[in-house]
Amino acid sequence: MEFTGVLCARPIQPDQAEELGLTVAEVQQRAARARQALEAYELGGDELAKYYEADAATHFERALELDPDFAAAKLQLLLVKSISS
């Protein structure tokens, strides 16, 4: 089983982290990065809604730096780049 940046609604237990091959601290760190990625994604959406494509792209890129597997951020970045070119 692999941790993919899912936001946890409740604290992770040591045995759950162990199943993932991680420590509780590592899971918490990854969850924090996933939350930050989601925040950057949402800021990108806000900028895109105002037609600020360059600013939106910056936020979507930041989301992908934090979580390279964030499919929605990849899709939005591709959209913004297609609009801008």
Phi, psi and omega per residue, in radians:
M1 nan 2.402 -3.101
E2 -2.089 2.429 3.078
F3 -1.392 2.226 -3.061
T4 -2.051 0.321 3.095
G5 1.583 0.376 3.121
V6 -1.213 2.402 3.096
L7 -1.344 2.224 -3.093
C8 -1.599 2.311 3.128
A9 -1.426 -0.387 3.142
R10 -2.377 2.778 -3.108
P11 -1.041 2.485 3.124
I12 -1.356 2.475 3.123
Q13 -1.622 2.634 -3.113
P14 -0.947 -0.670 -3.134
D15 -1.199 -0.537 3.094
Q16 -1.215 -0.737 3.104
A17 -1.088 -0.719 -3.138
E18 -1.065 -0.673 3.095
E19 -1.047 -0.532 3.125
L20 -1.483 -0.127 -3.092
G21 1.345 0.455 -3.090
L22 -2.270 2.881 2.984
T23 -1.548 2.863 3.082
V24 -1.022 -0.719 3.142
A25 -1.066 -0.700 3.122
E26 -1.154 -0.712 3.103
V27 -1.121 -0.748 3.124
Q28 -1.102 -0.690 3.118
Q29 -1.125 -0.766 3.119
R30 -1.144 -0.661 3.105
A31 -1.134 -0.682 3.105
A32 -1.107 -0.732 3.103
R33 -1.126 -0.656 3.111
A34 -1.132 -0.697 3.090
R35 -1.116 -0.742 3.115
Q36 -1.117 -0.680 3.105
A37 -1.108 -0.727 3.116
L38 -1.113 -0.708 3.104
E39 -1.092 -0.771 3.118
A40 -1.099 -0.719 3.098
Y41 -1.046 -0.790 -3.138
E42 -1.129 -0.678 3.070
L43 -1.107 -0.680 3.077
G44 -1.070 -0.731 3.088
G45 -1.089 -0.695 3.102
D46 -1.085 -0.764 -3.138
E47 -1.174 -0.686 3.126
L48 -1.112 -0.655 3.120
A49 -1.107 -0.448 3.108
K50 -1.655 0.131 3.135
Y51 1.149 0.481 3.054
Y52 -1.695 1.321 -3.016
E53 -1.056 -0.740 -3.111
A54 -1.098 -0.754 3.120
D55 -1.175 -0.681 3.104
A56 -1.072 -0.782 -3.141
A57 -1.048 -0.697 3.118
T58 -1.049 -0.760 -3.139
H59 -1.204 -0.704 3.115
F60 -1.147 -0.672 3.077
E61 -1.103 -0.714 3.106
R62 -1.100 -0.722 3.103
A63 -1.031 -0.701 -3.135
L64 -1.277 -0.519 3.031
E65 -1.105 -0.699 -3.121
L66 -1.326 -0.627 -3.127
D67 -2.476 1.573 -3.081
P68 -1.056 -0.285 -3.137
D69 -1.687 0.189 -3.083
F70 -1.326 1.599 -3.024
A71 -1.051 -0.724 -3.113
A72 -1.112 -0.659 3.109
A73 -1.164 -0.681 3.086
K74 -1.071 -0.796 -3.128
L75 -1.091 -0.798 -3.131
Q76 -1.136 -0.669 3.117
L77 -1.122 -0.722 3.074
L78 -1.082 -0.708 3.108
L79 -1.063 -0.861 -3.117
V80 -1.079 -0.739 -3.136
K81 -1.158 -0.589 3.104
S82 -1.237 -0.590 3.104
I83 -1.212 -0.700 -3.039
S84 -1.312 -0.374 -3.050
S85 -1.653 nan nan
